[in-house]
Amino acid sequence: MFEWVTEFLVSVFGQANWLAVMIVSALPMLEFHTAIPFGMSAEIWGANAMSPFAAFFWGYLGSCVIMPVILLIGLPIMNRLRNTRLFRKAVDEFDKKLRKSKTKIEGKAAERAGKKHNPAMIDFYKIIGVVLFVALPLPFSGIYAGCLVALILGLGFWKSLLALLAGNLITGIFMVAVCTVFQDFVTYMLGAFFVGVFAALLFALIKVIVKPKALNT
């Protein structure tokens, strides 16, 4: 079933499966949680399938490399895309999701900080909120959305980077544990992630297309 996938990957990457794992880990929506079962899949890589530790190491490295780039150019790119006719609706919809996450995290942070509203304490709980948001192995969480949420929360570069590194680490540990326990099923997990990404994109696309029409009727 996966012979053509194996042949394609070998033709592109040769024996450098570590590079393939790094690239998958740096791709939006796939990210680190997909890269681990991808690297460990014997159906895809055959004898070159990675150990859990190797998949974790290369996947974490790939996702960490892209973090500073997203933090520096993520919001400017979003604003540029918002000014284009093709992407305006999709960006606005995505921005609404980010703002909802921001509001939830801010509310929880203020609640945890108590009545004193100590700025340092509020920032601490914002960081915890971003860590938990990034740690969820879902298509619209992860480092890309996490970077933008952290910036919208006003955490700044270094606090945002700290939260992203920690959240990503939790994701990796969780996925390695699951893939190690259910090692015979990592390819099915990988397939489930791809189906989830496709379904999320399809749902978002339908929402963007249908919503304006509903408003006009």
C-alpha positions in Angstrom: 0.0 0.0 0.0 2.8 2.4 0.9 5.3 1.2 -1.7 4.8 4.3 -3.9 5.2 6.6 -0.9 8.5 4.8 0.1 9.8 5.0 -3.5 9.0 8.7 -3.7 10.6 9.6 -0.4 13.7 7.5 -1.1 14.0 9.2 -4.6 13.8 12.7 -3.0 15.6 12.2 0.3 17.7 9.0 -0.2 18.8 7.8 3.2 18.3 11.3 4.8 15.0 10.4 6.5 16.0 12.9 9.2 15.7 15.7 6.7 12.2 14.6 5.7 11.2 14.5 9.4 12.5 18.0 10.0 10.6 19.3 6.9 7.3 17.7 8.0 7.8 19.1 11.5 8.2 22.6 10.1 5.1 22.4 7.9 2.0 24.2 9.1 -0.8 22.0 10.5 1.4 18.8 10.2 4.1 20.0 12.6 5.9 18.0 15.3 3.1 15.7 16.3 2.8 14.4 12.8 6.6 14.2 12.2 7.1 11.6 15.0 4.8 8.8 13.6 6.0 9.8 10.1 9.7 9.1 11.0 8.8 5.9 13.0 6.6 4.3 10.3 8.1 1.1 9.1 5.5 0.9 6.3 6.9 4.1 4.9 10.6 3.9 5.7 11.1 0.1 5.9 14.4 -0.7 7.6 15.3 3.0 7.8 12.4 3.7 10.2 13.5 5.8 13.1 13.6 5.0 16.7 11.3 7.0 19.0 14.3 9.1 20.2 15.6 9.8 16.7 12.1 10.9 15.5 11.7 13.1 18.6 15.2 14.7 18.2 14.9 15.5 14.4 11.2 16.5 14.7 11.8 18.8 17.6 14.8 20.4 15.9 12.8 21.0 12.7 10.0 22.7 14.6 12.3 24.8 16.7 14.2 26.1 13.7 11.0 27.6 12.2 9.7 29.2 15.5 11.8 32.4 15.4 10.9 32.9 11.8 7.2 32.7 12.5 7.5 35.0 15.5 9.3 37.6 13.4 7.2 37.5 10.2 4.0 35.7 11.1 1.8 38.7 11.8 3.2 40.9 8.9 2.4 38.0 6.5 -1.1 37.7 7.9 -1.7 41.4 7.5 -0.4 41.3 3.9 -2.7 38.3 3.1 -5.6 40.1 4.6 -5.2 42.9 2.0 -5.5 40.4 -0.9 -8.9 39.5 -2.3 -8.0 35.8 -2.5 -7.0 35.2 1.1 -8.9 38.0 3.0 -11.9 35.8 4.1 -9.7 32.9 5.1 -7.3 35.1 7.1 -10.2 36.9 8.8 -11.7 33.5 9.8 -8.4 32.3 11.2 -7.9 35.6 13.0 -11.2 35.1 14.7 -10.1 31.7 16.0 -6.8 33.3 17.3 -8.7 36.1 19.0 -11.0 33.6 20.7 -8.0 31.7 22.0 -6.4 35.0 23.1 -9.5 36.0 25.1 -9.7 32.6 26.8 -6.1 32.7 27.8 -6.3 36.3 29.0 -9.4 35.5 31.0 -7.8 32.5 32.7 -4.6 34.5 33.3 -6.4 37.4 35.0 -8.5 34.9 37.1 -5.4 33.0 38.2 -3.4 36.2 39.0 -6.2 37.3 41.4 -7.3 40.8 42.3 -3.8 42.3 42.5 -3.4 42.1 38.7 0.4 41.8 39.0 1.7 42.2 35.4 4.5 39.6 35.9 2.0 37.1 37.3 -0.4 37.7 34.5 2.4 37.2 31.9 3.3 34.0 33.7 -0.2 32.6 33.3 -0.4 33.8 29.7 2.8 31.8 29.1 1.2 28.7 30.7 -1.8 29.2 28.5 0.3 29.3 25.3 2.2 26.2 26.5 -1.0 24.2 26.8 -2.3 25.6 23.5 0.8 24.5 21.7 0.9 21.1 23.4 -2.4 20.0 21.9 -1.7 17.7 18.9 -4.4 19.2 16.7 -4.4 20.8 13.2 -5.2 24.4 14.4 -3.1 24.4 17.5 0.7 23.8 17.5 3.6 26.2 16.9 2.1 28.3 14.0 -1.1 29.2 15.7 0.7 29.3 19.0 3.2 31.9 17.7 0.5 34.2 16.6 -1.5 33.8 19.8 1.5 34.6 21.9 2.3 37.7 19.8 -1.4 38.9 20.0 -1.2 38.4 23.8 1.7 40.8 23.8 4.3 38.4 25.3 7.1 39.5 23.1 9.7 37.5 21.3 11.6 35.7 24.2 8.6 34.9 26.4 6.7 33.6 23.3 9.7 31.5 22.3 10.0 30.0 25.8 6.3 29.1 25.8 6.5 27.5 22.3 9.6 25.5 23.2 7.9 24.1 26.3 4.6 23.4 24.6 6.4 21.7 21.8 8.4 19.6 24.2 5.2 18.4 25.9 3.7 17.4 22.5 6.8 15.5 21.6 7.0 13.6 24.9 3.3 12.7 24.6 3.6 11.5 21.0 6.7 9.5 21.7 5.0 7.8 24.6 1.9 7.0 22.5 3.9 5.9 19.4 6.2 3.7 21.6 3.2 1.9 23.3 1.3 1.5 20.0 4.3 1.2 17.7 2.5 -1.3 15.4 -0.1 1.4 14.7 2.1 4.5 14.0 1.2 4.5 10.3 -2.5 4.5 11.2 -1.9 7.4 13.5 -0.1 9.2 10.7 -3.1 8.5 8.4 -5.4 9.8 11.1 -3.4 13.1 11.3 -3.5 13.6 7.6 -7.3 12.9 7.5 -7.7 15.4 10.4 -5.8 18.1 8.6 -7.7 17.5 5.4 -11.1 17.6 7.2 -10.1 20.8 9.1 -9.0 22.5 5.9 -12.2 21.4 4.2 -14.4 22.6 7.0 -12.6 25.9 7.2 -12.9 26.4 3.4 -16.7 25.6 3.5 -17.1 28.0 6.4 -15.3 30.8 4.5 -17.4 30.2 1.3 -20.8 29.5 2.8 -20.8 32.2 5.5 -20.7 35.2 3.2 -23.5 33.7 1.0 -25.6 33.1 4.1 -25.2 36.7 5.2 -26.3 37.9 1.7 -29.6 35.9 1.7 
